[in-house]
Amino acid sequence: MRNPAIIPKKIYKLNELIHAVEVWKFLGKKISFTNGVFDILHQGHIYSLSQAAEEGDILIVGVNSDASVRRLGKGPERPINDQNSRALVLASLIMVDAVIIFDEDTPFQVITAILPDVIVKGGDYRVEQVVGHREVMENGGRVVINQIVEGFSTTSIVARMQSMKK
């Protein structure tokens, strides 16, 4: 019986991802990129990832490293799941084609290296606030802002769990 934890190679280092993107673009594939922490995967994440996948043929997901999550100031207990676990969960999703963990505070280095056709962000962002928007748009790409699914956030889930312990 096949080990269910074994999934196809979807978690990339930057040089591997650059090569894969070159191949996908050569094949005429439209590349979509989104990023986030994805600490406790919830309905809002699934909605946002599904919408991002609809924007292209290939969906690449950038995942904040543990160190970058701590620098974001999300709290001393975050991330709850380590970067490799978060990347594996995302790579297991059928709508995700590639995952890359980035250690910088933003995915700017990844975005400028791969120049996706579309950057997709969820939330209250404006296009001009999205990291890499200028470089992608100058390359003929675009930026899409997804709606937030109200009531779903890892921060609120963690707060609810902590209040249950009291």
C-alpha positions as CSV (number, residue, x, y, z in Angstrom):
1,M,0.0,0.0,0.0
2,R,1.3,3.5,-0.9
3,N,2.2,5.8,2.0
4,P,-0.4,8.6,1.9
5,A,2.2,11.1,3.3
6,I,4.2,10.8,0.0
7,I,3.1,13.4,-2.5
8,P,4.5,14.4,-5.8
9,K,7.4,16.9,-5.7
10,K,5.6,20.2,-5.1
11,I,7.9,21.9,-2.5
12,Y,10.6,23.8,-4.3
13,K,13.8,25.8,-3.5
14,L,14.0,29.1,-5.4
15,N,16.4,27.8,-8.1
16,E,14.2,24.8,-8.7
17,L,11.1,26.9,-8.9
18,I,12.7,29.3,-11.4
19,H,13.5,26.4,-13.6
20,A,10.0,24.9,-13.3
21,V,8.4,28.3,-14.1
22,E,10.6,28.6,-17.2
23,V,9.3,25.2,-18.3
24,W,5.6,26.0,-17.5
25,K,5.9,29.3,-19.4
26,F,7.5,27.6,-22.3
27,L,4.5,25.3,-22.4
28,G,2.2,28.3,-22.5
29,K,0.9,28.0,-18.9
30,K,-0.4,31.0,-17.0
31,I,1.3,31.3,-13.6
32,S,-0.6,32.5,-10.6
33,F,1.1,33.4,-7.3
34,T,-0.2,33.9,-3.8
35,N,1.4,33.9,-0.4
36,G,0.7,33.8,3.3
37,V,1.4,32.1,6.6
38,F,-1.3,29.4,6.4
39,D,-0.7,28.4,10.0
40,I,-4.0,26.6,10.7
41,L,-5.7,26.0,7.3
42,H,-9.3,27.1,7.4
43,Q,-12.2,27.9,5.1
44,G,-10.9,31.4,4.3
45,H,-7.6,30.0,3.1
46,I,-9.3,27.3,0.9
47,Y,-11.5,30.0,-0.7
48,S,-8.6,32.3,-1.3
49,L,-6.4,29.4,-2.7
50,S,-9.3,28.3,-5.0
51,Q,-9.8,31.8,-6.3
52,A,-6.0,32.1,-6.9
53,A,-6.0,28.8,-8.8
54,E,-8.8,30.0,-11.0
55,E,-6.6,32.9,-12.2
56,G,-4.0,30.7,-13.9
57,D,-3.0,27.2,-15.0
58,I,-0.4,26.8,-12.3
59,L,-0.7,28.0,-8.7
60,I,2.4,28.8,-6.8
61,V,2.0,29.4,-3.1
62,G,4.7,31.3,-1.1
63,V,4.8,30.4,2.6
64,N,6.4,32.5,5.3
65,S,9.2,30.8,7.1
66,D,8.9,30.3,10.8
67,A,11.4,33.2,11.4
68,S,9.5,35.6,9.1
69,V,6.2,34.7,10.9
70,R,7.8,35.7,14.2
71,R,9.0,38.9,12.7
72,L,5.5,39.7,11.5
73,G,4.5,39.9,15.2
74,K,1.6,37.5,15.2
75,G,2.3,36.5,18.8
76,P,4.9,34.5,20.7
77,E,3.0,31.2,20.1
78,R,3.1,31.6,16.3
79,P,3.6,29.8,14.1
80,I,1.7,26.9,15.6
81,N,2.7,24.6,12.8
82,D,6.3,24.7,11.6
83,Q,7.2,25.8,8.0
84,N,7.7,22.3,6.7
85,S,4.4,21.1,8.0
86,R,2.6,24.1,6.6
87,A,4.3,23.6,3.2
88,L,3.4,19.9,3.2
89,V,-0.3,20.6,3.9
90,L,-0.5,23.2,1.1
91,A,1.4,20.9,-1.3
92,S,-1.2,18.2,-0.5
93,L,-4.0,20.3,-1.9
94,I,-5.0,19.5,-5.5
95,M,-5.3,23.2,-6.5
96,V,-1.7,23.9,-5.5
97,D,1.0,23.1,-8.0
98,A,4.1,24.5,-6.2
99,V,5.0,25.7,-2.8
100,I,8.1,27.7,-1.8
101,I,9.1,28.7,1.7
102,F,10.6,32.2,1.9
103,D,12.6,33.6,4.8
104,E,12.4,37.3,3.9
105,D,9.6,39.5,5.4
106,T,7.9,39.6,2.0
107,P,7.9,37.4,-1.1
108,F,9.4,40.1,-3.2
109,Q,12.5,38.1,-4.1
110,V,10.4,35.1,-5.2
111,I,8.0,37.3,-7.2
112,T,10.7,39.1,-9.0
113,A,12.6,35.9,-9.8
114,I,9.5,34.1,-11.3
115,L,7.5,37.0,-12.5
116,P,4.1,35.3,-12.4
117,D,1.3,36.4,-14.7
118,V,-1.0,37.1,-11.8
119,I,-0.4,37.9,-8.1
120,V,-3.5,37.1,-6.0
121,K,-3.9,38.5,-2.5
122,G,-6.8,38.1,-0.1
123,G,-7.9,40.9,2.1
124,D,-8.2,44.6,2.3
125,Y,-5.2,45.3,0.1
126,R,-5.2,47.8,-2.7
127,V,-3.2,46.8,-5.8
128,E,-0.4,49.4,-5.1
129,Q,0.1,47.8,-1.6
130,V,0.8,44.3,-3.0
131,V,4.5,43.4,-2.9
132,G,5.8,43.0,-6.4
133,H,2.8,44.6,-8.1
134,R,4.9,47.0,-10.1
135,E,7.3,44.4,-11.4
136,V,4.6,42.0,-12.4
137,M,2.4,44.7,-14.1
138,E,5.4,46.1,-16.0
139,N,5.9,42.5,-17.3
140,G,2.4,42.4,-18.6
141,G,0.9,40.7,-15.6
142,R,-1.9,41.8,-13.2
143,V,-2.9,41.8,-9.5
144,V,-6.1,40.4,-8.2
145,I,-7.5,41.1,-4.7
146,N,-9.8,38.4,-3.4
147,Q,-12.6,39.0,-0.9
148,I,-12.0,37.9,2.7
149,V,-14.3,35.2,4.0
150,E,-15.5,36.9,7.2
151,G,-15.2,35.1,10.5
152,F,-12.2,33.0,9.5
153,S,-8.7,33.8,10.6
154,T,-6.0,31.8,12.3
155,T,-5.7,34.5,14.9
156,S,-9.4,34.2,15.8
157,I,-9.1,30.4,15.9
158,V,-6.2,30.6,18.3
159,A,-8.0,33.1,20.5
160,R,-11.1,30.9,20.6
161,M,-8.9,27.9,21.6
162,Q,-7.2,29.8,24.3
163,S,-10.5,31.0,25.8
164,M,-11.7,27.4,25.9
165,K,-8.7,26.5,28.1
166,K,-9.7,29.0,30.8
